[in-house]
Amino acid sequence: MIRRWLFEPVPRGRVAAFRTVIYLFVALDLVIFTPWVRSHANTPGDLYEPLLIGRLLHLPTPGPLLVWGVFWSLLALSLAAATGRAPRALGWAVFLLYFEWMIIAMSYGKVDHDRIGLLVALAALPTAGLARHGDQSRTEAGGWALRVTQIAVICTYFLAALAKLRFGGLDWLTSSVLAQAIIRRGTDLADAIAVVPGLLILAQFGIIAFELLSPLVFFVPQRWRTAIVSFFYTFHIVTFSTITISFAPHLAAMTSFLPLEKISFVRARSPQKQQ
């Protein structure tokens, strides 16, 4: 039963659309969402404190050659991978380069948890095989790639709740976490909400409940699953509108829940041409 669930077949067109979304996001991430990573090309090497995986792999200290080499190679290869051609060769190359890009990004004192789903998607997509936009034939390999990405997305929520309770205890629920976030980076909308008595505390209870209950998305009928995923996106819209935290990589990975093949306007090739 577990194997059937993990490898539930999905339309190849969905895999193709998801692949395009993920690889285009990688390109956008390089130039829009994390352009600051390029500044590490000139950051003093003694400030580099590699993550555990970086230490285990003995990865080199970032410098101009490494940072700019990864940047331009990853930009070119991610755009090529978005076309769906050479899915394994290009897919593995993009995963390895983006993995190094994240080690460079997160080895200077700050580690973001919104990239777990994206990294899992990049690792899984090369195993999904050939997929064409609009193709309605089903694939177990593609289903597995989407499923493990979905699991990573939900783990991001669930483990975030456990971390809050582990380090903040039950006091986190009644703390001033959201108030401090609004003071540091709040918008006009957040300022308007903050003056409502008890609303921020209620929101913190709601956040913990939402994150702890997020795995239920896997146990409800499809029509309810779509509604729950829509709620996830709404939650992040509200988060960005109030404290300007986007979770963009997480949102890209969360498209693994969506029937993306329905919005594909590219006609599938015939089976003979696919082979």
Secondary structure, 3 states (H helix, E strand, C coil): CHHHHHCCCEEHHHHHHHHHHHHHHHHHHHHHHCHHHHHHHCCCHHHCCCCHHHHHCCCCCCCHHHHHHHHHHHHHHHHHHCCCCCHHHHHHHHHHHHHHHHHHHHCCCCCCCCCHHHHHHHHHHHHCCCCCCCCCCEEHHHHHHHHHHHHHHHHHHHHHHHHHHHHHHHHHHHCCHHHHHHHHHCCHHHHHHHCCCCHHHHHHHHHHHHHHHHHHHHHCCHHHHHHHHHHHHHHHHHHHHHHCCCCHHHHHHHHHHCCHHHHCCCCCCCHHHHC
